[in-house]
Amino acid sequence: MSIAGDGFEQDVVELEQGRIHYAEAGSGEPIVFVHGYGVNGSLWAATATRLAKSHRCIVPDLPFGSHREPMRPDADLSPSGAAEILAELLARLELDGVTIVANDSGGAVSQILVTERPQRVARLVLTNSDCLEVFPPGSFKLLVAALKVPGFMTVLANALRLEINQRSPLAYGALSRRRIPTEMLAGWVRPPIANRGVRRDNRKFGSGMDARYTLAAAERLPALEIPTLLAWGEGDRFFKIELAERLAALIPDSRLVRFTESLTFVPLDEPERLADEVEAFIVATPGAVTTSAA
């Protein structure tokens, strides 16, 4: 479950590739939150709860390895396939003028979305994300390579039964300055431990990470007409602030806001400030409304 309580209702939408569970609260202009690999929508709980006071907030559990229900066995979970899933989600929920708020590999998927299927997106907010030649970053390249080895995902899932391994720098330990709540970590690792189909999806999405996708998106970013906020944690050693500066130079209508107390998981380290920055960004770009896809 991505977000429980705080006025959020749980629902499911049927897509061509499978079923997506999501949480929703609030009314007004829609905000869709896009998490990355190995986590689910709970990453956004504090930020989305605050923004739901003034906006319609949709928080999906995307098939990136910690989702509740496996996708169809033949589902395309490549980065491009994931962007198609996100585009179909917006269409099925009949969302227009959407503000996309993304993190980590979800940011890579969102860059593909706005450069290939931008019709329903009015604004883009990227917190620390894969981009340019960094997809995946640093030591996580070893994980991506290992995911291609048959049986490794089962070994990994079993190792993550132990909280000490969950908090390792090789897992989630180096992604947040704040201590990640035990129950949140358990919610991220439980689905692949319990469900073989989720492990399959985890492996498909994780092993498909490749910089050729983000570099292709980067070539299109100078033509992007969508206002973009880069809300970037300065302490992140995986997605360094220089990446955000390079994105800001590429995207015509963009603004970089530095989060001095954040690592990769800005929504956990500075959720209130992130919500305030997203709110101010939406207010500052009132004319950014798109039409739906044909």
C-alpha positions as CSV (number, residue, x, y, z in Angstrom):
1,M,0.0,0.0,0.0
2,S,1.5,3.3,-1.1
3,I,-0.2,5.7,1.3
4,A,-2.6,4.8,4.0
5,G,-4.9,7.2,5.9
6,D,-4.7,11.0,5.7
7,G,-7.7,11.1,3.4
8,F,-6.2,8.9,0.7
9,E,-8.4,6.4,-0.9
10,Q,-7.0,3.2,-2.6
11,D,-8.0,2.3,-6.2
12,V,-6.8,0.2,-9.1
13,V,-6.7,0.9,-12.8
14,E,-6.5,-1.7,-15.6
15,L,-3.9,-1.0,-18.2
16,E,-2.8,-3.0,-21.2
17,Q,0.3,-4.2,-19.4
18,G,-1.5,-5.0,-16.1
19,R,-3.1,-3.5,-13.1
20,I,-1.7,-0.4,-11.3
21,H,-2.7,0.3,-7.7
22,Y,-2.8,3.9,-6.6
23,A,-3.8,6.2,-3.8
24,E,-5.7,9.5,-4.3
25,A,-6.7,12.4,-2.2
26,G,-7.7,16.1,-2.7
27,S,-9.2,18.0,-5.6
28,G,-8.1,20.6,-8.1
29,E,-5.2,20.5,-10.5
30,P,-3.7,17.0,-10.6
31,I,-0.3,16.1,-9.4
32,V,1.1,12.6,-10.2
33,F,4.0,11.3,-8.1
34,V,6.5,9.0,-9.8
35,H,8.8,6.9,-7.6
36,G,11.9,5.0,-8.7
37,Y,13.3,1.5,-8.6
38,G,12.8,-0.7,-5.5
39,V,10.4,1.6,-3.7
40,N,6.7,2.4,-4.0
41,G,4.4,5.4,-3.6
42,S,4.9,5.6,0.2
43,L,8.1,7.5,-0.6
44,W,5.8,10.5,-1.3
45,A,3.5,10.2,1.7
46,A,4.5,13.4,3.6
47,T,4.8,15.6,0.5
48,A,1.6,14.3,-1.2
49,T,-0.4,14.6,2.1
50,R,0.5,18.2,2.4
51,L,-0.2,19.0,-1.3
52,A,-3.5,17.2,-1.2
53,K,-4.9,20.1,0.8
54,S,-5.0,22.1,-2.4
55,H,-4.6,19.7,-5.3
56,R,-5.7,16.3,-6.6
57,C,-2.8,14.1,-5.7
58,I,-2.4,10.6,-7.4
59,V,0.3,8.4,-6.0
60,P,0.7,5.1,-8.0
61,D,2.7,2.0,-7.1
62,L,4.4,1.6,-10.4
63,P,5.9,-1.8,-11.5
64,F,9.4,-0.9,-10.5
65,G,10.0,-3.7,-8.1
66,S,8.0,-3.0,-4.9
67,H,4.5,-3.0,-6.3
68,R,1.6,-5.0,-4.9
69,E,0.5,-7.0,-7.9
70,P,2.7,-8.3,-10.8
71,M,2.2,-7.1,-14.3
72,R,1.4,-9.4,-17.2
73,P,4.3,-11.8,-17.9
74,D,5.0,-10.2,-21.3
75,A,4.7,-6.6,-20.0
76,D,7.3,-4.2,-21.5
77,L,9.1,-2.8,-18.4
78,S,12.0,-1.2,-20.3
79,P,12.4,2.5,-19.5
80,S,10.4,3.3,-22.7
81,G,7.8,0.7,-21.8
82,A,7.5,2.2,-18.3
83,A,7.0,5.7,-19.8
84,E,4.2,4.2,-22.0
85,I,2.6,2.7,-18.8
86,L,2.8,6.2,-17.2
87,A,1.2,7.8,-20.2
88,E,-1.6,5.2,-20.3
89,L,-2.2,5.8,-16.6
90,L,-2.7,9.5,-17.2
91,A,-5.1,8.7,-20.1
92,R,-7.1,6.1,-18.3
93,L,-7.6,8.4,-15.3
94,E,-8.5,11.2,-17.8
95,L,-5.9,13.6,-16.4
96,D,-5.0,16.8,-18.2
97,G,-2.7,19.6,-17.1
98,V,-0.8,17.2,-14.9
99,T,2.2,18.2,-12.8
100,I,4.6,15.2,-12.7
101,V,6.8,15.0,-9.6
102,A,9.5,12.4,-9.9
103,N,12.5,10.9,-8.1
104,D,15.4,8.5,-8.9
105,S,14.7,6.2,-11.9
106,G,11.2,7.5,-11.9
107,G,12.8,10.8,-13.0
108,A,14.4,9.0,-16.0
109,V,11.0,7.5,-17.0
110,S,9.4,11.0,-16.6
111,Q,12.0,12.5,-18.9
112,I,11.2,9.9,-21.5
113,L,7.5,10.7,-21.0
114,V,7.7,14.5,-21.5
115,T,10.0,14.2,-24.5
116,E,7.9,11.5,-26.3
117,R,4.4,11.7,-24.9
118,P,4.0,15.2,-23.4
119,Q,0.4,15.9,-24.3
120,R,-1.2,15.6,-20.8
121,V,1.7,17.1,-18.9
122,A,1.7,20.7,-17.9
123,R,4.7,20.8,-15.5
124,L,7.6,18.6,-14.5
125,V,9.3,18.5,-11.1
126,L,12.5,16.4,-11.0
127,T,14.0,15.7,-7.6
128,N,17.3,13.8,-7.7
129,S,17.0,11.5,-10.7
130,D,18.8,9.4,-13.3
131,C,19.6,11.6,-16.2
132,L,22.1,12.3,-19.0
133,E,24.9,9.6,-18.9
134,V,23.9,8.6,-15.3
135,F,21.4,5.7,-15.5
136,P,22.1,3.9,-13.2
137,P,24.5,5.7,-11.0
138,G,27.8,4.6,-9.4
139,S,27.7,1.3,-7.6
140,F,24.2,0.5,-8.7
141,K,25.7,-0.4,-12.1
142,L,26.9,-3.6,-10.4
143,L,23.3,-4.3,-9.3
144,V,21.9,-3.8,-12.8
145,A,24.5,-6.2,-14.2
146,A,23.8,-8.8,-11.4
147,L,20.0,-8.6,-12.1
148,K,20.7,-10.0,-15.5
149,V,22.0,-13.2,-13.9
150,P,19.2,-15.9,-13.5
151,G,18.4,-16.4,-9.9
152,F,20.1,-13.3,-8.5
153,M,16.8,-11.5,-7.8
154,T,15.7,-14.4,-5.5
155,V,19.0,-14.2,-3.6
156,L,18.6,-10.4,-3.3
157,A,15.0,-10.6,-2.1
158,N,16.0,-13.1,0.6
159,A,18.9,-11.0,1.7
160,L,16.6,-8.0,2.1
161,R,14.5,-9.9,4.7
162,L,17.0,-8.5,7.2
163,E,16.7,-4.9,8.2
164,I,20.5,-4.6,8.6
165,N,20.8,-5.4,4.9
166,Q,18.0,-3.0,4.0
167,R,20.0,-0.2,5.6
168,S,23.2,-1.1,3.9
169,P,24.8,1.5,1.7
170,L,24.4,-1.1,-1.1
171,A,20.6,-1.0,-0.6
172,Y,18.7,2.0,0.9
173,G,21.2,3.2,3.5
174,A,22.9,5.9,1.5
175,L,19.8,7.4,-0.1
176,S,18.4,9.5,2.8
177,R,19.8,11.7,5.4
178,R,16.9,11.0,7.7
179,R,16.5,7.4,9.0
180,I,13.9,5.6,6.8
181,P,11.1,4.3,9.0
182,T,11.3,0.5,9.5
183,E,7.7,0.0,8.3
184,M,8.4,1.9,5.1
185,L,11.5,-0.2,4.4
186,A,9.4,-3.3,5.1
187,G,6.8,-2.1,2.6
188,W,9.4,-1.8,-0.1
189,V,11.0,-5.2,0.3
190,R,7.9,-7.3,1.2
191,P,6.4,-7.5,-2.3
192,P,9.4,-9.0,-4.1
193,I,10.0,-11.3,-1.1
194,A,6.4,-12.6,-1.2
195,N,5.6,-12.6,-4.9
196,R,7.5,-14.3,-7.7
197,G,5.8,-12.2,-10.3
198,V,6.9,-9.0,-8.6
199,R,10.5,-10.4,-8.5
200,R,10.2,-10.9,-12.2
201,D,9.0,-7.3,-12.8
202,N,11.8,-6.1,-10.5
203,R,14.4,-7.8,-12.5
204,K,12.9,-6.7,-15.8
205,F,12.8,-3.0,-14.9
206,G,16.1,-2.9,-12.9
207,S,18.1,-4.8,-15.5
208,G,16.8,-2.5,-18.3
209,M,18.3,0.6,-16.9
210,D,20.7,2.0,-19.6
211,A,22.1,5.5,-20.2
212,R,21.1,5.3,-23.9
213,Y,17.5,6.1,-22.8
214,T,18.3,9.2,-20.8
215,L,20.8,10.4,-23.3
216,A,18.2,10.1,-26.0
217,A,15.8,12.1,-23.8
218,A,18.5,14.7,-23.1
219,E,18.8,15.3,-26.9
220,R,15.2,16.4,-26.9
221,L,15.2,18.5,-23.7
222,P,16.3,21.8,-25.4
223,A,13.0,21.6,-27.3
224,L,10.9,21.0,-24.2
225,E,8.1,23.5,-23.8
226,I,7.0,22.2,-20.3
227,P,8.0,24.4,-17.3
228,T,10.4,22.4,-15.2
229,L,11.5,22.6,-11.5
230,L,14.7,20.9,-10.5
231,A,14.4,20.3,-6.7
232,W,17.8,18.8,-6.1
233,G,19.4,17.5,-2.9
234,E,23.0,18.9,-2.7
235,G,24.3,16.1,-0.5
236,D,23.6,13.2,-2.9
237,R,26.6,11.3,-4.0
238,F,24.8,9.4,-6.7
239,F,23.0,12.3,-8.5
240,K,25.3,15.2,-7.9
241,I,24.2,18.8,-8.0
242,E,26.2,19.2,-11.2
243,L,23.7,17.0,-13.0
244,A,20.9,19.3,-12.0
245,E,23.0,22.3,-13.2
246,R,23.5,20.6,-16.6
247,L,19.7,19.8,-16.9
248,A,18.9,23.4,-16.1
249,A,21.2,24.5,-18.9
250,L,19.4,22.1,-21.3
251,I,15.8,22.8,-20.5
252,P,14.6,26.2,-21.7
253,D,12.0,27.0,-19.0
254,S,13.6,25.6,-15.9
255,R,14.6,26.6,-12.4
256,L,17.0,24.9,-10.0
257,V,16.2,24.9,-6.3
258,R,18.9,23.5,-4.0
259,F,18.0,21.3,-1.0
260,T,20.9,21.6,1.4
261,E,19.7,18.9,3.8
262,S,18.8,16.2,1.3
263,L,20.4,13.2,-0.3
264,T,18.7,11.2,-3.1
265,F,15.3,10.9,-1.3
266,V,14.3,14.6,-1.1
267,P,10.7,13.5,-0.3
268,L,12.0,11.9,2.9
269,D,14.6,14.4,3.9
270,E,12.8,17.7,3.3
271,P,9.1,16.8,2.5
272,E,7.6,20.0,3.8
273,R,9.9,22.2,1.8
274,L,9.5,20.1,-1.3
275,A,5.7,20.5,-1.0
276,D,6.1,24.3,-0.6
277,E,8.3,24.5,-3.6
278,V,6.0,22.4,-5.8
279,E,3.0,24.6,-4.7
280,A,4.9,27.8,-5.5
281,F,6.0,26.4,-8.8
282,I,2.4,25.5,-9.8
283,V,1.2,29.0,-8.7
284,A,4.0,30.6,-10.7
285,T,3.0,28.7,-13.9
286,P,-0.8,29.1,-14.1
287,G,-0.9,29.1,-17.9
288,A,0.9,25.7,-18.3
289,V,-2.2,23.7,-19.3
290,T,-2.0,21.0,-22.0
291,T,-4.6,19.2,-24.1
292,S,-5.2,15.5,-24.0
293,A,-3.7,13.1,-26.5
294,A,-5.7,12.1,-29.5
